[in-house]
């Protein structure tokens, strides 16, 4: 790709920062390639083009997938991000991203480096000329973690547009010709316009790139785009992938809530994946029926969820009620198949929660009077996609029959 027009590139790329790694820390680029290799079904690596600085690239003889191990170990080349750092001073590097599609399948991070692998398709009328990745880091919306924050949903790099908090400073470029690969690997090194440390927060990596020739070859260069934004966090200046999710346009990811279904035996699932649940101000007595001016009655508490490592993760929290005689769920049951993504900071996430006992429970009418046992709960999804259900210490509650008025 030719350098963008406009202002001179920012200063030298900052050295890679390596933040602390807890249980939630992602695998390094090379360490995560086993899963990537399985996803991409690597087989015919002899058809992968040579990398920059390693000799000429032979024409591809088949649509073989790109080997992500080669990309992870390849030399990177500088990128001029001035079109984003000085909006309106230059043109975006790729004018069209329609012909090709990268479907992200895995993401691995190491310091400031990101490696995204996935299937790749290209329209028949376009010719493959190599793989040149570009990316924009957009702050995530607080309401929907799969969408950009307000102000970043429109076109960037134009006059008046906001400057992204992070930009691509280096990348691996793959030359090539002939049939496009069936899968690719995009490796980028992130930095800031002013060489500051990476700012903490939750972000979306919007991938696109060039190297594609238009119809008839020789026309205006076309490019490709990703089918969805890749989820990333920065915690203590270090990049992290989001456990259990690569992309999440709806802001939610699949989870197995069968342990919280009506009449299911209530028990913790998994090892908690670093979460802890506590409750404050728990109600110990609730009337069996709601007052005339009330929408309902239920068991209330302040449910707080903390994580061993801050960042974005799938999180559902609430109160669940069990019959102490059978141990089965009788109120506060959940049946959703997806749960939302939330940012969990050092203090955790604390919310006033209610398990309704007069409606929405596991009985056709209100929960019958009697003794019950309540728990605060949290549900999360780990990096391998497994669901964990974490329970607080239980407390005894009573659903009390009303005393007739005099």
C-alpha positions in Angstrom: 0.0 0.0 0.0 1.3 3.4 -0.8 1.7 5.9 2.1 -1.4 8.0 2.7 -1.3 11.6 1.7 -1.3 14.3 4.4 0.6 15.0 7.6 3.9 13.2 8.3 3.5 10.1 10.4 3.7 10.4 14.2 6.9 9.6 16.0 8.4 6.2 16.4 6.3 3.2 17.4 6.3 2.7 21.1 8.0 -0.4 22.5 5.7 -3.2 23.3 4.2 -3.0 26.8 3.6 -6.2 28.6 1.0 -5.9 31.3 0.3 -8.4 34.1 -1.3 -11.6 33.1 -3.9 -13.3 35.4 -6.1 -16.3 34.7 -7.9 -14.1 32.2 -4.7 -13.1 30.4 -4.7 -14.2 26.8 -2.3 -16.6 25.2 0.6 -15.1 23.3 0.5 -15.0 19.6 2.5 -18.2 19.1 0.9 -19.9 22.0 -2.6 -19.4 20.6 -1.8 -20.8 17.1 -2.8 -24.4 18.0 -6.5 -23.3 18.1 -6.0 -21.1 15.1 -4.4 -23.9 13.1 -7.3 -26.2 13.9 -9.8 -23.6 12.8 -8.0 -22.8 9.6 -7.4 -26.5 8.7 -3.8 -25.8 7.7 -2.6 -28.3 5.2 -1.0 -26.9 2.0 1.5 -24.4 3.5 3.8 -24.8 0.5 1.4 -22.6 -1.4 1.6 -19.7 1.1 3.5 -16.7 -0.3 6.9 -15.8 1.1 6.8 -13.0 3.6 8.4 -9.6 3.3 12.2 -9.7 3.3 12.3 -13.4 2.7 12.5 -13.5 -1.1 10.0 -13.2 -3.9 6.5 -14.5 -3.5 5.6 -17.3 -5.9 2.2 -17.3 -7.5 -0.3 -19.3 -5.5 -1.1 -22.7 -7.0 -4.2 -23.3 -5.0 -6.5 -21.6 -2.6 -4.5 -22.7 0.4 -5.0 -21.1 3.9 -2.4 -18.7 5.2 -0.3 -20.3 8.0 -0.8 -18.0 11.0 2.5 -19.3 12.5 4.4 -17.7 9.6 2.5 -14.5 10.1 3.2 -14.4 13.8 6.9 -14.8 13.2 7.2 -12.4 10.2 8.8 -9.0 10.1 6.4 -6.1 10.4 6.5 -2.9 8.3 5.6 0.6 9.5 2.2 2.1 8.8 1.4 5.8 8.3 -1.7 6.5 10.5 -1.7 10.3 9.8 -5.1 10.1 8.0 -6.6 9.1 11.4 -4.3 11.1 13.7 -4.9 14.3 11.7 -8.5 13.9 10.3 -9.0 15.4 6.9 -5.3 15.8 6.1 -5.2 12.6 4.0 -7.3 10.0 2.3 -8.2 6.6 3.8 -5.9 3.9 2.3 -8.6 1.8 0.8 -11.5 3.3 -1.1 -13.6 0.1 -1.5 -13.9 -2.8 0.9 -16.8 -4.7 -0.8 -15.1 -7.5 -2.8 -13.5 -9.5 0.0 -14.7 -10.6 3.4 -12.7 -11.8 6.4 -14.7 -13.7 9.0 -12.8 -13.5 12.3 -12.5 -16.8 14.0 -9.7 -16.5 16.6 -7.9 -13.6 18.2 -4.6 -13.7 20.1 -2.7 -10.8 21.7 0.9 -10.3 22.9 1.9 -6.9 24.2 0.7 -4.4 21.6 0.4 -7.1 18.9 -2.9 -8.6 17.7 -3.3 -11.6 15.5 -6.7 -12.3 14.0 -7.4 -15.4 11.9 -10.4 -16.4 9.9 -12.0 -17.6 6.7 -11.5 -15.4 3.6 -13.7 -15.1 0.5 -13.3 -12.9 -2.6 -15.7 -12.1 -5.3 -15.0 -13.9 -8.6 -14.5 -10.8 -10.6 -11.7 -9.6 -8.4 -8.1 -10.8 -8.4 -6.0 -11.6 -5.3 -2.9 -9.4 -5.1 -1.8 -10.1 -1.5 -3.1 -9.4 2.0 -2.6 -5.9 3.5 -4.5 -5.5 6.8 -5.6 -2.2 8.2 -7.6 -1.6 11.4 -9.3 1.0 13.5 -9.7 0.8 17.2 -13.1 2.2 18.3 -14.3 2.6 21.9 -17.2 0.3 22.7 -20.6 1.6 23.6 -21.4 1.3 27.3 -25.0 0.1 26.4 -24.0 -2.4 23.8 -20.4 -3.7 23.9 -20.6 -4.9 20.3 -21.2 -1.4 18.9 -18.9 1.7 18.7 -19.4 4.5 21.3 -21.2 7.6 20.3 -19.2 9.7 17.8 -17.2 6.7 16.5 -20.0 5.0 14.5 -19.6 7.3 11.5 -16.7 7.7 9.0 -13.3 8.4 10.6 -10.3 10.2 9.1 -12.5 13.0 7.6 -12.4 16.6 8.8 -14.2 17.0 12.1 -14.1 13.2 12.9 -12.8 12.2 16.4 -9.2 10.8 16.6 -9.3 7.1 17.7 -7.6 6.3 21.0 -5.4 3.8 19.2 -4.1 3.3 15.7 -2.2 0.7 13.7 1.5 1.5 13.7 3.0 -1.6 12.1 1.7 -4.7 10.3 2.6 -7.8 8.4 1.9 -7.5 4.7 1.6 -10.7 2.6 2.3 -10.5 -1.1 0.5 -12.9 -3.4 -1.1 -13.6 -6.7 -3.5 -16.1 -8.2 -6.2 -17.8 -6.2 -7.1 -16.2 -2.9 -6.4 -18.2 0.3 -9.3 -19.8 2.0 -8.2 -18.4 5.3 -5.9 -15.5 6.4 -4.1 -14.1 9.4 -4.0 -10.4 10.1 -1.2 -9.3 12.4 -1.2 -5.6 13.6 0.8 -3.7 16.2 -1.2 -1.0 17.9 0.0 2.3 19.3 -1.3 5.8 19.9 -1.0 9.0 17.8 1.1 10.7 20.5 3.2 7.6 21.5 1.4 7.5 24.9 0.7 4.1 26.6 -2.4 2.3 25.4 -5.4 3.7 27.2 -7.4 1.3 29.4 -11.0 0.5 28.3 -13.0 -1.8 26.0 -12.6 -1.5 22.2 -13.7 -2.8 18.9 -11.1 -3.6 16.2 -12.6 -2.8 12.8 -10.5 -4.7 10.2 -10.2 -4.0 6.5 -7.4 -4.0 4.0 -6.2 -3.9 0.4 -4.1 -6.0 -2.0 -7.1 -6.7 -4.2 -7.3 -5.8 -7.8 -10.6 -4.6 -9.3 -12.4 -6.1 -12.2 -10.2 -6.5 -15.2 -7.1 -5.8 -13.1 -5.5 -2.4 -13.4 -8.6 -0.5 -12.2 -8.8 1.3 -8.9 -7.6 -0.9 -6.1 -10.3 -2.6 -4.1 -10.1 -4.2 -0.7 -11.8 -6.3 1.9 -13.5 -5.9 5.2 -14.2 -8.1 8.2 -17.7 -9.5 8.8 -17.7 -8.2 12.4 -15.7 -6.0 14.8 -13.1 -7.9 17.0 -13.6 -7.4 20.7 -10.5 -6.2 22.6 -9.7 -4.7 26.0 -6.8 -2.7 27.4 -6.2 -3.4 31.1 -3.2 -1.7 32.8 -1.9 -0.7 29.4 -1.9 -4.3 28.0 -4.2 -5.8 25.4 -6.5 -8.6 26.2 -9.1 -10.5 24.2 -12.6 -10.9 25.6 -13.1 -14.4 27.1 -15.5 -16.6 25.0 -16.0 -14.0 22.3 -14.3 -12.8 19.1 -17.1 -10.7 17.8 -20.5 -9.9 19.3 -22.6 -7.5 17.1 -25.6 -7.8 19.5 -23.4 -7.2 22.6 -24.4 -10.7 23.8 -22.8 -14.2 23.5 -24.2 -17.7 23.9 -24.4 -19.2 27.4 -25.8 -22.3 29.0 -28.3 -21.3 31.7 -29.8 -24.7 32.3 -28.5 -24.7 35.9 -30.8 -21.8 36.6 -33.9 -23.3 34.9 -37.2 -23.8 36.7 -37.0 -26.9 39.0 -33.3 -27.6 38.0 -31.1 -28.7 40.9 -29.4 -25.5 42.0 -25.6 -25.9 42.1 -22.5 -24.0 41.0 -21.2 -24.9 37.6 -17.5 -24.8 36.7 -14.7 -23.2 38.8 -16.1 -19.6 38.6 -13.5 -18.4 36.1 -12.2 -15.8 38.6 -15.6 -14.4 39.7 -16.9 -13.9 43.2 -20.4 -13.1 44.3 -21.5 -11.4 47.5 -24.8 -9.9 48.7 -25.7 -7.0 50.8 -28.9 -6.0 52.6 -30.7 -9.3 51.8 -34.4 -9.5 52.4 -35.4 -12.3 54.7 -39.1 -12.0 54.6 -41.5 -11.2 51.7 -45.3 -11.2 51.6 -47.0 -13.9 49.6 -49.1 -11.3 47.7 -48.4 -7.8 46.5 -50.2 -4.7 47.9 -52.8 -3.0 45.8 -50.4 -0.3 44.7 -47.4 -2.6 44.1 -46.4 -4.3 40.8 -45.3 -7.4 42.7 -43.3 -8.7 45.7 -39.9 -10.4 45.7 -36.7 -11.2 47.5 -34.2 -8.4 47.2 -30.5 -7.9 47.8 -27.6 -5.9 46.5 -25.6 -8.4 44.4 -21.9 -7.6 43.8 -19.7 -9.5 41.4 -15.9 -9.0 41.3 -13.4 -10.5 39.0 -9.8 -11.5 39.5 -8.8 -9.4 36.5 -10.8 -6.4 35.3 -12.1 -6.1 31.7 -14.9 -7.0 29.5 -16.6 -10.4 29.9 -20.0 -12.1 29.6 -21.9 -11.4 32.8 -25.4 -12.0 34.1 -26.1 -11.5 37.8 -29.2 -11.8 40.0 -31.0 -13.7 42.7 -32.2 -17.3 42.5 -34.5 -19.0 45.1 -34.5 -22.7 45.8 -36.8 -25.0 47.8 -34.6 -26.2 50.7 -36.4 -29.6 50.7 -35.5 -30.5 47.1 -32.7 -28.0 46.3 -34.5 -27.1 43.0 -35.0 -23.6 41.6 -38.4 -22.1 42.3 -38.0 -18.4 41.7 -35.5 -16.2 39.9 -35.1 -18.8 37.1 -33.4 -17.8 33.8 -33.9 -19.4 30.4 -32.0 -17.1 28.0 -29.6 -18.6 25.6 -27.4 -15.4 25.5 -26.0 -13.1 28.1 -24.6 -9.5 27.7 -21.0 -8.3 27.8 -20.1 -6.0 30.7 -17.0 -4.1 31.8 -15.9 -5.3 35.2 -13.6 -2.8 37.0 -11.5 -3.2 40.1 -14.6 -2.6 42.3 -16.7 -5.1 40.4 -20.3 -4.6 39.3 -22.9 -4.0 42.0 -26.7 -3.9 41.4 -29.9 -4.0 43.3 -31.6 -7.3 42.2 -35.0 -8.9 42.8 -36.3 -12.5 42.5 -40.0 -12.0 42.0 -42.2 -14.4 44.1 -45.6 -13.1 43.1 -45.1 -13.5 39.3 -42.6 -14.8 36.8 -41.6 -17.7 39.0 -41.8 -21.5 38.5 -45.4 -21.7 39.7 -48.5 -20.8 37.7 -49.4 -18.4 40.6 -47.4 -16.8 43.4 -44.8 -18.8 45.3 -46.6 -20.6 48.1 -45.9 -19.4 51.6 -43.1 -21.2 53.4 -39.4 -21.3 54.0 -36.9 -20.9 51.1 -33.2 -20.4 50.5 -31.8 -17.6 48.3 -28.5 -17.1 46.6 -26.9 -14.2 44.6 -25.6 -15.6 41.4 -23.3 -14.7 38.5 -23.0 -16.3 35.1 -19.9 -15.9 32.8 -18.4 -17.6 29.8 -14.7 -18.4 29.7 -12.2 -18.2 26.9 -13.1 -21.7 25.7 -16.8 -21.0 25.6 -17.7 -22.9 28.7 -20.4 -21.4 31.0 -19.7 -20.9 34.7 -22.4 -20.3 37.3 -21.2 -18.8 40.6 -23.3 -18.7 43.7 -23.0 -16.5 46.8 -23.4 -17.9 50.4 -27.1 -18.8 50.8 -29.5 -17.1 53.2 -32.9 -18.2 54.5 -36.0 -16.4 53.5 -39.7 -16.7 54.3 -42.6 -16.1 52.0 -45.2 -15.1 54.6 -49.0 -15.4 54.3 -50.7 -12.1 54.9 -52.6 -11.6 58.1 -56.3 -10.6 57.3 -57.0 -7.0 58.0 -59.2 -6.2 61.0 
